[in-house]
């Protein structure tokens, strides 16, 4: 028999990890966009 609770727990943990990674990537993109805007304004 499949351990549905274990499978569900692993799935939730994987989704949470992906969410953290996406949030970090979004934060980094915002930083890079701000740096590009600043570099453009300074020229």
C-alpha positions as CSV (number, residue, x, y, z in Angstrom):
1,X,0.0,0.0,0.0
2,X,1.2,3.5,-0.8
3,X,2.0,5.7,2.2
4,X,-0.2,8.7,1.1
5,X,0.7,10.7,4.2
6,X,4.4,10.4,3.5
7,X,4.0,11.1,-0.2
8,X,1.9,14.2,0.6
9,X,4.4,15.4,3.1
10,X,7.2,15.1,0.6
11,X,5.2,16.8,-2.1
12,X,4.4,19.7,0.2
13,X,8.0,20.1,1.3
14,X,9.1,20.2,-2.4
15,X,6.5,22.8,-3.2
16,X,7.6,24.9,-0.3
17,X,11.2,24.7,-1.4
18,X,10.3,25.7,-4.9
19,X,8.3,28.7,-3.5
20,X,11.4,29.8,-1.5
21,X,13.5,29.5,-4.6
22,X,11.0,31.5,-6.7
23,X,10.8,34.2,-4.1
24,X,14.6,34.5,-4.0
25,X,14.8,34.7,-7.8
26,X,12.1,37.4,-7.9
27,X,14.1,39.4,-5.2
28,X,17.3,39.0,-7.2
29,X,15.6,40.1,-10.4
30,X,14.3,43.2,-8.6
31,X,17.8,44.0,-7.4
32,X,19.2,43.6,-10.9
33,X,16.5,45.8,-12.5
34,X,17.2,48.5,-9.9
35,X,20.9,48.3,-10.6
36,X,20.2,48.7,-14.3
37,X,17.9,51.6,-13.8
38,X,20.6,53.3,-11.6
39,X,23.3,52.6,-14.1
40,X,21.2,54.1,-16.9
41,X,20.3,57.2,-14.9
42,X,24.0,57.8,-14.0
43,X,25.1,57.9,-17.6
